[in-house]
Amino acid sequence: MYRLMLILLISGSANAASIKDKNHGTLTVSEVTSIYDGDTFRANIKDVHSLIGERIGIRVSGVDTPEIRGKCKKEKALAQKAKQLTVNFLRSAKKVELKNVKRGKYFRIVADVYADNESLTEALIDSGLAVAYDGGTKVKNWCE
């Protein structure tokens, strides 16, 4: 019994890297339930079981915004502006889609987010309230 559990655990660990890189296609958001900051929100996903489709965390792919709990007043103020842009972008949309869906850290979805066919990533970067981000080490110091 313990041997079988060990084998399953090891094989699951070996597949972990491939799971996070797997593209799961496109999902449609039925409701944005909350927005934490410019690049993170929660949503209900249409046609997905409630266990994983209700209030699931979404991380906007390819972008990094200032942190709400930032290191300085300037970062916190910029974070509020980025959050407001995301709130307006998502709440005014008739249709929100998650494209190129992948599994990220903390059991959340990492995806390209589109509202009425407009990219949230592009809107955030164009506004100056975000920088391109590949998921590695963050390089922007918002306090400077």
BELTA-V57622 format. One record per backbone hydrogen bond with DSSP energy under -1.0 kcal/mol. NH is the residue of the N-H (numbers start at 0). CO is the residue of the C=O. Records with the same first field share a line. If there is no record, write none. Layout:
NH->CO + CO
//
This chain:
4->0
5->1
6->2
7->3
8->4
9->5
10->6
11->7
12->8
13->9
14->10
18->14
19->15
20->16
23->100
26->97
28->95
29->43
30->43
32->41
33->41
35->39
36->39
40->57
41->33
42->55
43->30
44->52
45->27
47->44
51->48
52->48
53->49
55->42
57->40
58->108
59->38
60->110
63->130
69->66
75->71
76->72
77->73
78->74
79->75
80->76
81->77
82->78
83->79
84->80
85->81
86->82
87->83
88->84
89->85
90->86
91->87
96->113
97->26
98->111
100->24
101->109
103->107
108->56
109->101
110->58
111->98
113->96
114->117
115->94
117->114
119->112
122->118
123->119
124->120
125->121
126->122
127->124
128->123
130->63
143->140
//
